[in-house]
Amino acid sequence: MENPVIILGAQSLGTTALDAFTSNDVVVYCLLDDDAKLQNSELNNVAVMGNTDDKELLKLLGKKCEVFVATEDTASRRSLTNMLRDEYEVVPVNAIHARASVAEHAWLGHGNLISAGAVVASNAKLGNGCLIGANAVVEVGAELADYVQIGAGAIINPGAKIEEQAFIGSGAIVVAGVKIGAKARVGAGSVVVADVPANQTVFGNPAQKV
């Protein structure tokens, strides 16, 4: 990546994104955050400047800077991504840690975060804005829709399908061919052996409705 990056969000997700970019020697120009307490400070020697809608800084996007959206709330990340596309005609870049493994024939959308030690296998598919935690594995042919979050160490087995905005907790296993519905939540350490309907929360081994 030739251009420096502006990260929108300077909390834990922004820190993880910053680590991913710096691991690849990508320059992070600054971070922006709406929390006034974080502004005019530094995060790992990178300045935290104004709000996430700072027009003076955002006008650098495109030819001079890339952008990554790292706000904690999914609705906020979606809203900011739409704003960037509509007002600045840019889409967020992917933040892939140097110690992650992404297969040549995996398919990635825009604005995904793939943390250290994570694996995205061949023919796996990620939509936009997905968050893949450290050491998580997305196996062959698994599909993640937009804004899916996979916790650290979770395993998505071959052919599993995770619908939009679903959350898979740390260390969970979704077995081959299972479908997780939109906005469903899978508790940490759970083993999911059957389809989970949209908006449902499951936990345990085997995972059951909570």
C-alpha positions as CSV (number, residue, x, y, z in Angstrom):
1,M,0.0,0.0,0.0
2,E,1.6,3.2,-1.2
3,N,-0.6,5.8,0.5
4,P,-0.8,6.4,4.3
5,V,-4.0,5.4,6.1
6,I,-6.4,7.4,8.3
7,I,-8.1,5.2,10.9
8,L,-11.5,6.2,12.0
9,G,-11.7,5.0,15.6
10,A,-8.9,5.0,18.3
11,Q,-10.2,2.6,20.9
12,S,-9.5,-1.2,21.0
13,L,-10.5,-1.9,17.4
14,G,-8.5,1.1,16.2
15,T,-5.5,-0.2,18.1
16,T,-5.8,-3.6,16.5
17,A,-6.1,-2.0,13.0
18,L,-3.0,0.2,13.8
19,D,-1.0,-2.9,14.7
20,A,-2.1,-4.6,11.5
21,F,-1.0,-1.7,9.3
22,T,2.3,-1.1,11.1
23,S,3.1,-4.8,10.9
24,N,3.2,-4.3,7.1
25,D,5.2,-1.0,7.3
26,V,2.1,0.9,6.2
27,V,2.2,4.5,7.5
28,V,-0.8,5.5,9.5
29,Y,-1.3,9.3,9.0
30,C,-3.5,9.7,12.1
31,L,-6.5,8.4,13.9
32,L,-9.8,10.1,14.4
33,D,-12.3,9.5,17.2
34,D,-15.4,11.2,18.5
35,D,-14.4,10.8,22.1
36,A,-13.0,14.2,23.1
37,K,-10.8,12.6,25.8
38,L,-8.8,10.7,23.1
39,Q,-8.3,13.7,20.8
40,N,-5.0,15.5,20.9
41,S,-3.3,12.4,22.3
42,E,-1.2,9.7,20.8
43,L,-1.8,6.0,20.3
44,N,1.4,4.0,19.8
45,N,3.1,7.2,18.7
46,V,0.4,8.1,16.1
47,A,-1.6,11.2,16.7
48,V,-5.3,11.0,17.5
49,M,-6.8,14.2,15.9
50,G,-10.4,15.3,15.5
51,N,-13.8,13.7,15.1
52,T,-14.5,10.9,12.6
53,D,-16.3,13.4,10.3
54,D,-13.4,16.0,10.3
55,K,-13.8,17.3,6.8
56,E,-10.4,18.9,6.6
57,L,-8.7,15.6,7.2
58,L,-11.2,13.5,5.2
59,K,-10.6,15.6,2.1
60,L,-7.2,13.9,1.9
61,L,-8.9,10.6,1.1
62,G,-8.6,9.2,-2.3
63,K,-5.4,10.3,-4.0
64,K,-3.4,11.1,-0.9
65,C,-4.7,8.8,1.9
66,E,-6.6,5.5,2.3
67,V,-9.0,5.0,5.1
68,F,-10.0,2.2,7.5
69,V,-13.2,2.3,9.7
70,A,-12.5,0.9,13.2
71,T,-15.3,2.3,15.4
72,E,-16.5,-0.2,18.0
73,D,-20.2,-0.2,17.1
74,T,-21.3,-2.0,14.0
75,A,-24.0,0.5,13.1
76,S,-21.4,3.3,13.4
77,R,-19.0,1.4,11.1
78,R,-21.7,0.9,8.6
79,S,-22.8,4.5,8.7
80,L,-19.2,5.8,8.3
81,T,-18.6,3.4,5.5
82,N,-21.7,4.6,3.7
83,M,-20.7,8.3,4.3
84,L,-17.2,7.7,2.8
85,R,-18.6,6.1,-0.3
86,D,-21.3,8.7,-0.8
87,E,-19.4,11.9,0.1
88,Y,-15.8,11.0,-0.7
89,E,-16.2,8.2,-3.3
90,V,-13.8,5.9,-1.4
91,V,-14.2,2.5,0.3
92,P,-12.2,1.4,3.3
93,V,-9.1,-0.7,2.7
94,N,-8.5,-4.1,4.3
95,A,-6.3,-4.3,7.4
96,I,-4.5,-7.7,7.2
97,H,-1.8,-8.3,9.8
98,A,1.6,-9.5,8.5
99,R,1.3,-12.7,10.6
100,A,-2.2,-13.5,9.2
101,S,-2.6,-16.0,6.4
102,V,-5.0,-15.2,3.6
103,A,-5.1,-17.7,0.7
104,E,-4.5,-16.5,-2.8
105,H,-8.0,-17.8,-3.8
106,A,-9.9,-16.4,-0.8
107,W,-12.3,-13.5,-1.7
108,L,-12.4,-10.4,0.4
109,G,-14.6,-7.4,0.2
110,H,-13.6,-4.0,1.6
111,G,-12.8,-2.8,5.1
112,N,-12.1,-6.2,6.7
113,L,-9.8,-6.6,9.7
114,I,-7.8,-9.8,9.8
115,S,-5.8,-10.0,13.0
116,A,-2.4,-11.7,13.8
117,G,-2.4,-15.4,13.4
118,A,-5.8,-15.6,11.7
119,V,-6.3,-17.9,8.7
120,V,-8.6,-17.3,5.8
121,A,-8.4,-20.4,3.6
122,S,-8.8,-21.0,-0.1
123,N,-12.2,-20.2,-1.6
124,A,-13.4,-18.7,1.7
125,K,-15.4,-15.5,1.2
126,L,-15.6,-12.4,3.4
127,G,-18.0,-9.6,2.7
128,N,-17.4,-6.0,3.8
129,G,-16.4,-4.8,7.3
130,C,-15.8,-8.2,8.8
131,L,-13.6,-8.5,12.0
132,I,-11.5,-11.7,12.2
133,G,-9.9,-12.1,15.7
134,A,-6.4,-13.3,16.5
135,N,-5.8,-16.9,15.6
136,A,-9.3,-17.4,14.2
137,V,-9.7,-19.7,11.2
138,V,-12.1,-19.4,8.3
139,E,-11.8,-22.7,6.5
140,V,-12.2,-23.6,2.8
141,G,-15.4,-22.4,1.2
142,A,-16.9,-20.8,4.4
143,E,-18.8,-17.6,3.7
144,L,-19.1,-14.5,5.9
145,A,-21.6,-11.8,4.9
146,D,-21.1,-8.1,5.7
147,Y,-20.1,-6.9,9.2
148,V,-19.6,-10.4,10.7
149,Q,-17.4,-10.6,13.8
150,I,-15.4,-13.7,14.5
151,G,-13.7,-13.8,18.0
152,A,-10.2,-14.8,18.7
153,G,-9.4,-18.5,18.2
154,A,-12.9,-19.3,16.7
155,I,-13.1,-21.8,13.9
156,I,-15.5,-21.6,11.0
157,N,-15.5,-25.0,9.4
158,P,-15.7,-25.7,5.6
159,G,-18.9,-24.5,3.9
160,A,-20.4,-22.8,6.9
161,K,-22.3,-19.6,6.2
162,I,-22.4,-16.7,8.6
163,E,-25.1,-14.1,7.7
164,E,-24.8,-10.3,8.1
165,Q,-23.8,-8.8,11.5
166,A,-23.6,-12.2,13.2
167,F,-21.2,-12.5,16.1
168,I,-19.1,-15.6,16.8
169,G,-17.5,-15.6,20.3
170,S,-13.9,-16.4,21.0
171,G,-13.0,-20.1,20.7
172,A,-16.3,-21.1,19.3
173,I,-16.6,-23.7,16.5
174,V,-19.1,-23.6,13.8
175,V,-19.2,-27.1,12.2
176,A,-19.2,-27.7,8.4
177,G,-22.2,-26.6,6.5
178,V,-24.0,-24.9,9.4
179,K,-25.7,-21.6,8.7
180,I,-25.7,-18.8,11.3
181,G,-28.5,-16.3,10.7
182,A,-28.3,-12.5,10.5
183,K,-27.5,-10.8,13.9
184,A,-27.3,-14.1,15.7
185,R,-24.8,-14.5,18.5
186,V,-22.7,-17.5,19.4
187,G,-21.2,-17.5,22.9
188,A,-17.5,-18.0,23.5
189,G,-16.4,-21.6,23.4
190,S,-19.6,-22.9,22.0
191,V,-19.8,-25.7,19.4
192,V,-22.5,-25.1,16.9
193,V,-23.8,-28.3,15.2
194,A,-27.1,-27.0,13.8
195,D,-28.4,-23.9,12.0
196,V,-29.0,-20.8,14.2
197,P,-31.9,-18.6,13.2
198,A,-31.5,-14.8,12.8
199,N,-31.3,-12.8,16.0
200,Q,-31.0,-15.8,18.2
201,T,-28.3,-16.2,20.9
202,V,-26.8,-19.7,21.5
203,F,-24.3,-21.1,23.9
204,G,-22.7,-24.4,25.0
205,N,-21.6,-27.7,23.6
206,P,-23.7,-28.5,21.6
207,A,-24.9,-24.9,21.4
208,Q,-28.5,-24.3,22.6
209,K,-30.7,-21.3,22.6
210,V,-30.2,-19.0,25.6
